[in-house]
């Protein structure tokens, strides 16, 4: 029998929701004597492979940490290049998302993104809203602490307006005010580049997620690596706080 949050395929437990911290693009480029933006371009190919693999094995949700709230502090030239890459990715990827029955979502303070990016996000979201396959979620201008603050503020406003009583606020109510209100919690969190931290990513939602750290930089994390990570997940015994 499959565990909560999983399905079984050929004897392997498949996580319903995989979240990935795509780390190492800049170091991948530096090791090759290339500008950092080339690492981000190479990382886009790994995104394509991750989407294909998740579709193939039956994952329902794939959340990718694409641009953090802290990333705004990077050099302006790099941020501008990242925004142009994002806009191009969304524009070029849309026909493929439609063909593959992938539904596109975003989480984060997307209103901070440039207008052209927001426009492409709106188009991709609207055009794919009736798709019934894999849900691809990009975390953009995202920070988990900011998400929790936004949720707390929203709840406080409802309490002040008399729409909620303080005693009604529990885990479920709080989760319903997060950016991920309509998205199940991740079952598996993957971080590439070997770093051992969660970097302000889905702090509330990963409470019971299994974590796998890959030493590979994100541009080198391919189909076989994701398959191996899911196999590792399948061998684990998730207790959800129980014995």
N, C-alpha and C positions, 0 to 999 in steps of 0.2 A: 504493500500500500504506500502511495506517495505521501510525503510529509506535507504539513500545511505550507502553502506557498509554492508547491512543486507539482509537476506532472511527471509521468514516467514515459520514457521512449527507449525501446530496446534495452530495458533494464537499468537505464541511467535516469536518475532524478534530475529533471530540468527545472531550474528556478523560474518562477513566474516573472520575476523582475530582477534584472541585472543593472547595477549602477557602476559606472567606471569613471575614475579620476584619471584622465588622459595626460599623464605627466611625462616630461622628458623631451618634448619637441625641440626646445632651445639647445639642450645639451647634445642631442642627436646632430643638430646642424653644426654646433661648435666643434664637435669631434671630427667633422668632415671639412672644416674650414669654410663653412657656408654661412650666409646671413641667417639670423634666427627665423625669419619669415619662411625660409625654405624648409625648416623643420615643421612648421605649421602646415605647409603645403603637403609635405610627405605624410603628416598625421591624418590629413583628410582621406587618404587612401585607406588607412587603417579603420577610419570611421565606416567607409563603404564595406570593408570586409566584415566588421563587427555587425553591421545591419544585416548583411547577407547570411552570416552564420546564425544569428538569433532567429531570423525568419526560418532558416532551414531546420533548426532543432526544436522550434516551437516555443521560444520565449515570447511572453506577451508584452512586456515593457522593457525598453532599453533607455536608461537615462545617462547622458554623457555630460560631464562637467566641462563645458566648452569655453566659458569666460567667466572668471570670478569677479566679485565686487572689488577685490584687491588688485585685479589686473589693470584697473583704470590708472593705477600708480606707475605702470610701466612707461618707458619713453614714448612720447607722443607719436613718433614715427612708427614704432612697433604696433601701437594700438590702432593707428590708422590702417596699417597693413592688415591687421587682424579683422577689422571691420569690413574691409574690402573683400577679404577671403570669405568671410561669413556671408556677405551679400551674394558673392559669386556661387558659393556652395549651395545656398538655398535656391537660387535661380536655376542652376544647372541640375540640381538633384531632384527638382519637383517632378519632371516627367517620369523619372525612375520610381519615385515614391508612389505616384499614381499607378504605374504599371505593376508595382509589387504589392499594392493594397496596404501600404504603410500609412498610418495616421500620424501626423506631426503635431507636437505640442512644444511649448516653452514654459520654463519656470524662471522666476527672478524679476528684478526691477527692469523689465524690458523697455520701459519708457525712457530709460537713460541712453539707449542705443541711438545711433544716427537714424535720421528719417528713412533713408534708403533701406537700411536693414529692417526697420520696423515694417516698412511696406512689404518687403519680401516675406517676412514672418507672417504678416496678415494674409498674404496670398496663399502661402503654403498651408497655413492652418485652415483657411476656408476651403481650399480646393480638396483637402484630404479628410475633411471632417466626417465623411460618411464611409471612409475605409474601415475595414473590419479585421485587418491583420495586425502585424506588429505595431505597437505604439512607440514611436521614437520621440524622446523628450530631450531637448537641449536646455541645459542650465546656463543661462546667459545673464551677465551682470548679476550673478547669484552669490549670495552669502547666507549661510544657514542662520547665523546670529541675526542678520537683518530680517530674514524670514520670520524668525520667532518674535522679534520686536514688532514687525508689522502685524502678526497674528494677535499679539497681546494688545496692541493699540486698537485693532478692529473689535476685539472682544470688549475692551474698556468702553469704547464708543457705544456699543450695543447695551451695555449695562447702564450707562448714563442715560440712554434713550428709553430705558425701561423695557427693552426687547429681550434682555437676559437678566437673570438673577445671579449674583455672585456664586451662590451655592449650586447653580446648575453647571458651572464650568468644571468639566472633568477632562480626562484624556481625550475622549471622543470629540467633545465640543472643541477643544483646542486644536486637534488634528484637522477638524473641518474648516479651520481658518488659516491653515498653512497653504502655500502655493500648490501643494500636492494633494489637496483635498479629495480629488477624484482619482488619485493614483495610489495603488497599493504600495506598502512599504517594500523596499528592496529586500530580496532574499540573499543576494550575493553582491558584495562590494569588491571591486577589483581596483587596485592601484598599480600603475606601471612605474618604472624607473627605480624601484627598490626602496623608495622613501616610506618610512613607517609613521605616517600621520594621516589624518582625514581632512585637514586643510579647510575647515569650515564648510564641509559638504554634507548636507542631509543629516545633521546631528540628531534631530529628533527621530527621523525615519529609519536610521540604521541601527536602532537599539538592539535588535535581535538578528541583524544580518551576519552571515558568514563573511569573513574577509580573506582575500587572497592577494598577496603582494607579488608582483612579477618584477624581476630584475631588469627586464627589457625596457628600453625607451618606447614610448607609444608608437612612433613610426615603424618600429620593428615588431610590434605585437600584431600577429596575423591570425588567420583562420585556425591554424593548428594550435596556437597558444590559447585561444578562447575555448576550443574544444577541450584542451587539457585542463583548463581552469574549471570548466563545468564538471569534468570527471572528478577533480579534486573535491568540489562541492558535494558531489553525489556520495562520496565516501564519508562525509561528515555526518554526525548524529546531532541534529538540532533539538535542543531541550526546551527552549523558550522559557527558561527560568525554572523548569521542573527537574526532577531527579532523572 
